[in-house]
Structure formats: structure tokens, C-alpha cells
Amino acid sequence: MAGSLEGVRVLELARYQAGPRGGLILSDLGAEVIKIEKPGGEETRKAPPLVRGQSVYFAVYNRGKKSLCLDLRHERGKAVLADLVMTADIVLENFRPGVMAKIGFGYERLCALKPDIILASVSGFGQTGPYRDRPAFDSLGQAMSGLMALTGQPVGKPVGTASSVVDRYTSLHATIGILAALHHRDRTGEGQEIDVSLFDSALTMVEIPTITYLATGNEGGEPGRPPYRAKDGYVVISAAGREMGARLVRIVTREEDSSGEGLSSRDSLVDVRRKAVEAWCAEKTVAEICERLLAADIPVAPVRTIPEVARDPHLSERQMLVPMEDALAGEIHLPGATIKMSKTPGRIGPVPTPGQHTDEILSGLLGYDRARIAELRAAKVIA
């Protein structure tokens, strides 16, 4: 079905996660996303884990896109990209700063080809600043922002998250910037350049302790959030606020809490009230704790394993894990659309094979005839 971005064309020159996930969101919202890959395909097509030969990593972030394999080291490959730019609304890239200019497609050149083009650049540390030329991945953003020092515990050994949260945050910031730039272009006819980075995005996850330190010199603001141990697992309880905290204390101790302060998983580990909750939870199963606290309208949730999440009927009803036919894996589950829209729901599509849409794009979009396409293929400009 049609999406809100129907008619918008994105050229994606992006690899790994932060850039491609931004392209995925735009595709889900209805944009045509043409993924420009090197001959043979992006390197993450071979990244583990693999399901019957298909990379789950690649499939998750690239479903619904069109694949065009193009050698940008070749001058004729650059000529093809120039032709594509003149048909596009957005160029999304996540090379290191300066690489786009080096290959001949910096923002000024893009504007010369298409004056209202929007260039969204995703990088480790941004297009400016002393770290701009450093390579970066998600874990470096977690480490340098201080997030890793806060994860899971108020003090102790730094712990990185199991998933690439900084990449995901960055992809959202890139997408928000692109949507804002499209709105600005609709009003003024002007394109613009968007600069988002992993480091900047990681900082948004530690804003409170960082601002607290700058204002007071004290560390703190958002300590770790350890869960409570039950007889058969763990739960997270977030009884924030005086009224909710008092309800929890009444359940646990059967008496009024004179302070009336909220009690949640972020409370100090030495807090007397936390110890009372710990003792109460230790005598009960996860199901018993959740049933009792939910009946009292206190936010509580089990700490689940991945198999438990995968079987959750709520996610199935929300179409967040969707079975789809795949050229390599046969049937494989892929993420559904996280943004649900009533009038323009958009669509999710299959994972493209390397260069699957090369001929379609060159002939249908650029008007190249079969002889020209065959010549480009013979010269190994396309694949």
C-alpha cells in the first residue's frame, strides 16, 4: 500500500547499520530506496549470523530496497551515479568524512547536478571536530560517550549493550533530519546537508548525568537499573513517583512508607526499601510478581530471553516479526514496520540479491538501452 513518502527517491551509499537502517525506515514509509553496492554486494551480506546462506544482519537492515551494483572506482561508474543523482531527492551515505568529495560527489557537486538535493551524512564523529577522521562503530560511541560506564550498574566494570543501540539512535536522527529537510524543501525549494554522528547520538543517552556533572561537578544523575531476582528469573519494577512508590511499599511491607518516595530499579542498591523489595521478589515466581503488581497498576515486566520474545503473541499481532520469502533462505522472519500509520501504512519488501535491480533501474529510470547496459556490464562497471 502507498506510504507517506511515495514518490520520494533515495540513493543509499551506506554500509553496516546506522546508514542502512535509516534507508530502511524511509523505505517502510514508502520511499523508493536504491542501494548502491560494490560489485558482488555490500560486505555485510556475508556477516554472521547466517540462516541458510542469508545474512540476518544484512536482511534486517536492507529489506524492501532495490540493489544496483556499481563500481564507483571506474569513471563510467561515476557517470552512472551522476545520472542517478539527477533523478533523486536524497543521497544517504555513511563513508568517513571527505570520502564523498574524494570520489567526486561532495555536497557542492551534488548540488550542481540537482540543486534541491538533500545529502544526509552519517559518520562516527561528524563532519567537523578533532575526531572527524577517526573510524568508528557502535561500541566506540558507547565507550566515548560514557554510556558504557553507566550500563547495567551505577558503579563497576563498564558493560556494553548486547545490541547496537548507538547505531539505531543515529539512524533515527538521520531519518528525522531527512524528513525535516524534505519539509523545508517543499516550502522553499532548497535542499541541504545533514550531519549526524554516532558520538553525538550516544551523548543523547547520557544527557542527564553529563549536564549534572557540568553544573555541579558531581557524578550521577542516572545510575544503573539492575533488575530484581525472582525464584525463576528476573523482573524490572519501575514504581516511579510518590503515590506509586507508596503502593509498592504497602504491598511489600504491608505498612505505609513515611517518605512516600518512589521506588524503582534505579534506586540505590543499599536503599532499605530496595532490600525489602528484593526479599519479597526472591520468594515469588516471575509470574506471581507480575500478576500482583499489575493488579495494583505498578509497572513491572519480566526480563525475557530471546526465545521468549520471539514467541510473544503481542509482537505477532503487531506484525513486528513477519515471515517473508527470501531468495537465499527460503522463508525467513524479518522485522515489521515500527511506525504504524492509518492512512499511509507503507510497505515492507523482500531482501534484494546483489544487483537484482541494476537493469531495471538503468533502463526504466535512466533510459539506457540494452546495448549500453551490456557494454557497461562487459566493462565491469555494473554487476
N, C-alpha and C positions, 0 to 999 in steps of 0.2 A: 504494500500500500504506500501511497505518497507520504513523504516526510516533509518537515518544515523547511529543509534545505534542498528540496527538489530543484534542479536546475543549476545548483552550485557545483563547480568542478574543482577538485583538489588534486594537485600534483604532490605526491608524497615521496620525498627523498630522505627516508628515515629508516633507521635500523634499531634493533633491540626492542625497547619497551616504551620509554617516555614519549617519543615521537609517534611511533605506530599506534599507540593506544589513543592518542589524540585523533589520528586519522580514523580509527575505528569508531569513535563517538560520532564524528561528523558523518561517517557512512551510515551509522544507525539512524541518524536524524534525516537521512535522505540524500546526502551529497554523493556525487559520483567521485570516488577516490581512486585515482590511478597511481598505483605503486610502481615507482621506477626502481627496478632492481638491476644489479650487475648480471651479466650473462651467467646462467646457472642458478641464479636466485640469491636472496639475502642469506648471510651466514647463519642466521638463527633458524633457517629451515632444517638444519641438522642438529639443533640444540636439544639435549635431553630435557625432560623425558620424552621418549618416543612411544607412540601407540601404532603398532602395525606399520611402521615406517614413517608415520606422520609426527612431526614435532608438535607437541602440545603447546609449547612456548610460542611457536610461530602461529599456529592455528588460532589460538586465543586472541591474539592482537591483530590479526590480518584477515579475518573472515569478512566477506562482503565487499572486498576491494577487487579492482582489476589489476592484473600484473602485466607489466611491459618490461622485458629485459633489454637494457640499452647500455652500450659501452660508452661511458662519458669520458674515457681517455682518448677516444677517437674523435677527430674534428667533425666527422659526419654525424657522430652520435650527439655531439653538442648542437649541431644544426637541427636535428630532430627535436631535441629538448627545447630549443628556441621556438620552433613551430608550436610545440605543445603549450608553452608558456603563453603564447598569444591567444590561446583558447581558454585559459584557466582563470579562476577567481583567486585561488590561494595556492601558494607554494609552502609546504611544510617540510622543514629539514632539521636534522639534528647532528650535523657534522660539527667538528670543532670550529670555533670562531675563525673566520678568514678562509675556510676551505671553499665556500661557495664563490667568493671573489676569485680565488685562485683558479677555479675551473671555468671562470668566465661568467658566473651568474650571481654576482653580488647584487645588492638591492638596487643600485643605480642602473645596472644593465637590465635587470628585470623590469624596472620602470620604463626604460627605453623601449622594451618590447611590448609592454602592456602597462600604460600609465596608471591604471587603477588597481594594479596587482597588490595583494596582501601577502607579505612574507612573514611567516611565523618560524622563528629560530629557537630551537630547544637545545640547550647545552649544559655542561656541568656547572659552570660558574658564571655564565652570562657573556655578553658581547663586550663588556668593559670590565675594568678592575684588574688588580695584580694577578689574579688566578685564572684569567680568561683562557689562557692557552693550555691549561692542565687537562689531561684526560680525566674522566670521572664516570663512575657508575653509582647506583643507588646506595650501596654501603658506604661510600665515601661521603655522600651527602648526610647520611645518618651520623657518621663519625664526626665530621667537622662542624655540624650544627649543634652538637651537644645532645641530640635525640638519643643516641646510643647509650649515653651515660645515665639517662633517666628511664630507659625502657625497663619495665618489669619490676623495678625495685628503687626505693629512694636513695640508697647508697649501696655500693658494692661494685662488682665486676661489670663493665659495660656489656650490654646484650643487644645484638642487632635483631631486628624483626625477621620473622621467617619469610615474609613476602616483601616485595619491593615497594614499600609504601611511598617513598620519595618519588620514584618514577611515576606512580599513579597520581599523586598530588600534582606533579609537574604537568602531566598530560591534561589534567583538568584545567589548570591555569592557562595552558596553551589554547585549549578549546574555548574557554571563556573569553580570552583575548581575541581569538578569531571571530567569535560571534559579535563581540563589541565592534571590531573593525568592520565587519560586514554591515552593521547598523550604521556606522559612521559613513561608510561608502554610499549606502543607499540615500543618505541625507545630503552628502556633499559631492559625491563622485570621486572622492580621494581614497587611494589605497594607503597603506602604511606598513611599517616594520614592527614586528612584535618580538620582544626579547624575554624569554623565560628561562630559568635555570633550576637545576636540581638543588643547589645550595640555597637559593632564595626560597624555594618551596619548602625545603626542610626547616628553614627558620620559622615558617608559619606554624610549625608543630611545636615549637618551644618558645613561643612569643611571651607567655606569661612569666616563666622563670627568668628569661633573658631581660625583660623590661623591669622585673622586680630587682634583679641584681644591679642594673644600671641606676635605678632610683635609690636603692638602699645599701648596696654593697653586700647584701645577704644572698646566699644561695637558697633556692627553694621556689615555692610558687605552685608547682605541680609535681609532687613526689610520685613514686611508682604506685601502681594499683594492683597489689597482689590479691589473688582470689582467696576464698575460704575453702578449707578442705572438708569434704563430707565423708561419709563412710565408704562411698563407692565412686568418688570423683571430686570435682571442684565446682564451686559456684561463684558468681560475681554478684555482689549486693551493692546497690547504689541508692541508699536511703539519704538523699541529699535534702537539706533544709530542716528546720526545727521540728515541724509537725511530723514529717515522715520519719525523722530520726527518733522522735519520742515513741511513735508507734512500734518501731523495730525494737527499741529497748524494752517496751512493755511486753512484747512477745517473748523476748529472750530472758528477761529477768523477772517478769511479772510484777514490775513496780515502775513508778514514774521516774524519769531521768530529770533531775533537778536542773541540769544545764539546758536541756531541750535542744542541744545542738545535733545536727545531722551526723549520721554515722555511715560511712561508705567504705569501699575498698581502698580509697585513697588516704584514709585516716592513718595516723602513726601506728606502727606495729606495737609500740609499748602502751598505747592507749588502753585504759582499763576496760572501756566499753567494747573495744575491738576484741579483747581477750574473752569477754563474755560471749560475744557472737561466735568466736572461734570454737569455744567449748560447746555451745549449743549446736553448731553445724556438725561438729565431729561425731555427735550421737545420732545423726539422721542421714538418710539417703538423699541424693540429689533431688529425686522426685518429691520426697516429703518436704524438703526445704522450699522448693519452688511452689508446691501446692499451698503451703501455709502462708508464704509471704505474698504470693499473687492474690490470695483471698483477702489479704489486708491492703492490697493496692500498693505494695512496695516493689520497686523494680528489682528483679532478680533473674538470672539466666544461668543455665549450665555451661560449663566450659566444655565444649564438644570436641570430639575427634573429627578428622576429615570424613571418615566413613559415615559418621552420624549426620554430618552436614549434608553429604551427598544424597542421603535418603530422606531429607526433610521435606514433607509434603507441602509446606508453605512455599518453599522455593520452586517446587514443581508447579504449583498453582499460579505463581507469579511469572512463570516461564523464564526463570533465571538460569536454568540448565536445560538446554534444548538439544534433543537428538537431531543430527544432521548427516546427510550422506556426504562422504569425503572421497575424493579420487584415490587417495592412498590408503586410508584406514578403513574404508567401508563406512559403517555408521560410527559416529563419534559425538559425544556431548560437547557443546560449545556454550559459552556464556550468552545469555539473552540480553535484551536491551535494558539497561539500568534506568533509563529515562522513559517513563510511560506518559504518552501524550494522547489525549482523547480524540482530537480532530486530525492530527498528522502523526500517526504512530510510527511511521518509518518502516524499515525492514532490516532483517539480518540475512546475510547471504553466505554461501559456502566459501571455503578456503581455496584461493586460486592456486593452480600449479604454476611453476616458473614460466613467465612469458605467455601464459594462456591467452591473453587478450591483445598480444602485440599486433597481429594482423588486423584485428577488429578496430583497434584504435587508430592505426596508421591509415587504413583505408577509409573507415567510416568517419573519423573525426578530422583527419588531416587531408583526406582525398588523395593519398598516394595510390598509384596504380600497382597492379600485380608485378609488373616488371621492375619497378623501383623498389618494391619491398623485397623481391627476390635478390636484387643487386645488393641491398643493404645486408641481407642475411648472408650472402656469399662473402661479403667483406667482413663478416663477423661484427658488424655494428649493432645488429639486433639478434636476439635468440629466442 
